[in-house]
């Protein structure tokens, strides 16, 4: 068994950093690597990895936080649902303080809305079983990691014969936005630190178009300092050789084919759809919508809603930060009007948000 401390060994970590410095020294170029996982973003700040890297290596953060990329109109819809009579809204905790156009779930709960925090979608099913006289709506936000658990909750509700369990889905898939960003010359991505949790589900093969069609090196890495530095070393080796392959550094968890059972569950319940990403816009085929035979579990279809007109928060730069075009500290609101205690944008709310990580560890 591999233990966490092994991947934080000072000698190992310093040795990897030294190998990176020796590899790129005098190469005459800067290599920009983007991570698209919020846990990677937090690890980079927490362990001070940027300070260990030579100036030839530049790390930028992409749209790897599912809460951060959820647009305001989804929050506005969720808030409209929690205001309905005889409705229990169920969510993961990191959604509570995300500001919508004029309110947040935290504010609505303070006003009396029945909003409950759970750790698993199956907890929401249990709430529905105990409250059959009410509609129970789970806020299904997340990437390919979370979507199978939501699919499992729907199948569990179906097995229980529940008619009061609904999901407000906002599931997004990672590879297509990665392709979109890789084709943007303004960002200039030389390689991807691919998300580990997502990759455990979709597998390494999902990134093959990025390597073959967009000529972008991809390495799936773990979250510990040694994991990430080894992944950066592997990316730099590819970039300097002019190669573009998909490699797995996190081989103790990720397989080329991914989790076939989870993929089958996703295919059974969901179909690809066009979906809006905060700051990026609508990306065709990057969302997951419930298939027609499961639409009776779709809160958006089953509940009559009056949703307020959506508006963005003036001065918030979340969109540019999520695309890697701006660092959190470059936002005019960062650390002044926008803090974890008083967030203006979603990137400051989530524990996986770039702004939250920069505020906590980068000061």
Protein Blocks (a to p, Z undefined) as FASTA:
>chain_A
ZZfklmmgfklmmmmmmmmmmmmgonlpacddddfbfklmmmmmmnommmmpcfkbccdd
ddfbfklmpcfklmmmmmmmmmpghiacdddfklmmmccfkbcfklmmmnopacdddfbf
klmmmmmmmmmmbccddddeddfklmmmmmmmmmmmmmnopakbccdddbdcfklmmmmm
mmmmklopabdcddfklmmmnommlmmmmmmmnopacddddfbfklmmmmmmmmmmmmmn
opacdddfklmlpcfklpmklmmmmmmmpccdddddehkbpcehiaccddfklmmmmmkl
mpccddddddddehiaklmmmnopacfklpmkgoplpcfklcfbfklmpmkbmklmmmmm
mZZ
